């Protein structure tokens, strides 16, 4: 690796080899050649004077791209597509004259972009499913473990560890729905010509509209797509890029929500991301165990979410049938959005597969706050024993304020229950009070909701996609 020039952290630190290949030069230019072969085959099948020998010659050099020839040619002509047409022709002299016949640059450029984004979405989908699988196991395992709930990050009614995880899980299943919708509706640009009118193909086929109409469906079938866009300018609508990157941003927002919760829980020492034996938390503070992976999820996600502006601004900047101010931006924003979300999902897989739970710490914090939450039940039981509801409510309010001061001002334990037992207005014994202190009395339908959500929503998804599961996260640094 060269150390005297900039290299992208997305490649060096974050993205997997698989995602990097999808956006590699090899993937791009091999796809160009597949598209040129497909076009030649279609034109031959529709009656143009193209021989099987020419097509076989093209196929024989489909993958051995002569980059040096293409680069040298581009320095002369300043046009990447024509440089690769020339380089391909050098390898295939018999077919040189029919390469790119009737096409414009966007035939290979834009169709390849759609193909690459589709392959990248498939990889994102596979990793997202594995995150969902890890979280489903975690939610199921801890669906019954009571934990202090928080609203505004202030103590609130108890929930369970698994129920909280189901909130993260639900967000990711929503992302999967959005991703599947976009993936199912990906279409090629097709072979539309310079302004989308297919005029060049109408000329090639001597005005035969029937043959022109067959071009796009045949191309879609050969390239494994459901169809091509019905209309276009020279390019496909850049709204497609918006839809794709918005899906990535949706996943990034779900990942951030989960990662931020984990960071807060790690601060509370209740739940912790996986930590390697020799991992260093601080160059100065040797004791530290920082939630570095969750922090990295949040950091990369911020990049992906902001990246949604790129295709949005590009879409509104496409004058008439096309301008070229999309090109440089797309070369950055689309690959980098995918490389970043790939790194995020690898981190999410790693974190969710190795989350550490500390039940004793969870119980201690919950029990320190539970007396306040148990007061309604205590009040109802005291009323059954002959007390006045309104008077008891005021008593509890007063005692709660005193107990709160003991905790916050004096640093003492919560003694609300002891004060209630001593107060004759409640007629409550210590044993009766203890009955009110079972945390499971206050978690409501948490475990049931988790089970129902897993059975009705998550497990059917995982069962339908079981062949996609079992990925191992690739964490570089």
Rosetta blueprint (number, residue, H / E / L):
1 X L
2 X L
3 X L
4 X L
5 X L
6 X L
7 X L
8 X L
9 X H
10 X H
11 X H
12 X H
13 X H
14 X H
15 X L
16 X L
17 X H
18 X H
19 X H
20 X H
21 X H
22 X H
23 X L
24 X L
25 X H
26 X H
27 X H
28 X H
29 X H
30 X H
31 X H
32 X H
33 X H
34 X H
35 X H
36 X H
37 X H
38 X H
39 X H
40 X H
41 X H
42 X H
43 X H
44 X H
45 X H
46 X L
47 X L
48 X L
49 X L
50 X L
51 X L
52 X H
53 X H
54 X H
55 X H
56 X H
57 X H
58 X H
59 X H
60 X H
61 X L
62 X L
63 X L
64 X L
65 X L
66 X L
67 X H
68 X H
69 X H
70 X H
71 X H
72 X H
73 X H
74 X H
75 X H
76 X H
77 X H
78 X L
79 X L
80 X H
81 X H
82 X H
83 X H
84 X H
85 X H
86 X H
87 X H
88 X H
89 X H
90 X H
91 X H
92 X L
93 X L
94 X L
95 X L
96 X H
97 X H
98 X H
99 X L
100 X L
101 X L
102 X L
103 X L
104 X L
105 X H
106 X H
107 X H
108 X H
109 X H
110 X H
111 X H
112 X H
113 X H
114 X H
115 X H
116 X H
117 X H
118 X H
119 X H
120 X H
121 X H
122 X H
123 X H
124 X H
125 X H
126 X H
127 X H
128 X H
129 X H
130 X H
131 X H
132 X H
133 X H
134 X H
135 X H
136 X H
137 X H
138 X H
139 X H
140 X H
141 X H
142 X L
143 X L
144 X L
145 X L
146 X E
147 X E
148 X E
149 X E
150 X E
151 X E
152 X L
153 X L
154 X E
155 X E
156 X E
157 X E
158 X E
159 X E
160 X E
161 X H
162 X H
163 X H
164 X H
165 X H
166 X H
167 X H
168 X H
169 X H
170 X H
171 X H
172 X H
173 X H
174 X H
175 X H
176 X H
177 X H
178 X H
179 X H
180 X H
181 X H
182 X H
183 X H
184 X H
185 X L
186 X L
187 X L
188 X E
189 X L
190 X L
191 X L
192 X L
193 X L
194 X L
195 X L
196 X L
197 X L
198 X L
199 X H
200 X H
201 X H
202 X H
203 X H
204 X H
205 X L
206 X L
207 X L
208 X L
209 X H
210 X H
211 X H
212 X H
213 X H
214 X H
215 X H
216 X H
217 X H
218 X H
219 X H
220 X H
221 X H
222 X H
223 X H
224 X L
225 X L
226 X L
227 X L
228 X E
229 X L
230 X L
231 X L
232 X L
233 X L
234 X L
235 X L
236 X L
237 X L
238 X L
239 X H
240 X H
241 X H
242 X H
243 X H
244 X H
245 X H
246 X H
247 X H
248 X H
249 X H
250 X H
251 X H
252 X H
253 X H
254 X H
255 X H
256 X H
257 X H
258 X H
259 X H
260 X H
261 X H
262 X H
263 X H
264 X H
265 X H
266 X H
267 X H
268 X L
269 X L
270 X L
271 X E
272 X E
273 X L
274 X L
275 X L
276 X L
277 X L
278 X L
279 X L
280 X L
281 X L
282 X L
283 X L
284 X L
285 X L
286 X L
287 X L
288 X L
289 X L
290 X L
291 X L
292 X H
293 X H
294 X H
295 X H
296 X H
297 X H
298 X H
299 X H
300 X H
301 X H
302 X H
303 X H
304 X H
305 X H
306 X H
307 X H
308 X H
309 X H
310 X H
311 X H
312 X H
313 X H
314 X H
315 X H
316 X H
317 X L
318 X L
319 X L
320 X L
321 X L
322 X L
323 X L
324 X L
325 X L
326 X L
327 X H
328 X H
329 X H
330 X H
331 X H
332 X H
333 X H
334 X H
335 X H
336 X H
337 X H
338 X H
339 X H
340 X H
341 X H
342 X H
343 X H
344 X H
345 X H
346 X H
347 X H
348 X H
349 X H
350 X H
351 X H
352 X H
353 X H
354 X L
355 X L
356 X E
357 X E
358 X L
359 X H
360 X H
361 X H
362 X H
363 X H
364 X H
365 X H
366 X H
367 X H
368 X H
369 X H
370 X H
371 X H
372 X H
373 X H
374 X H
375 X H
376 X H
377 X H
378 X H
379 X H
380 X H
381 X H
382 X H
383 X H
384 X H
385 X L
386 X L
387 X L
388 X L
389 X H
390 X H
391 X H
392 X H
393 X H
394 X H
395 X H
396 X H
397 X H
398 X H
399 X H
400 X H
401 X H
402 X H
403 X H
404 X H
405 X H
406 X H
407 X H
408 X H
409 X L
410 X L
411 X L
412 X L
413 X L
414 X L
415 X L
416 X H
417 X H
418 X H
419 X H
420 X H
421 X H
422 X H
423 X L
424 X L
425 X L
426 X L
427 X L
428 X L
429 X L
430 X H
431 X H
432 X H
433 X H
434 X H
435 X H
436 X L
437 X L
438 X L
439 X H
440 X H
441 X H
442 X H
443 X L
444 X L
445 X L
446 X H
447 X H
448 X H
449 X H
450 X H
451 X H
452 X H
453 X H
454 X H
455 X H
456 X H
457 X H
458 X H
459 X H
460 X H
461 X H
462 X H
463 X H
464 X H
465 X L
466 X H
467 X H
468 X H
469 X L
470 X L
471 X L
472 X L
473 X L
474 X L
475 X L
476 X L
477 X L
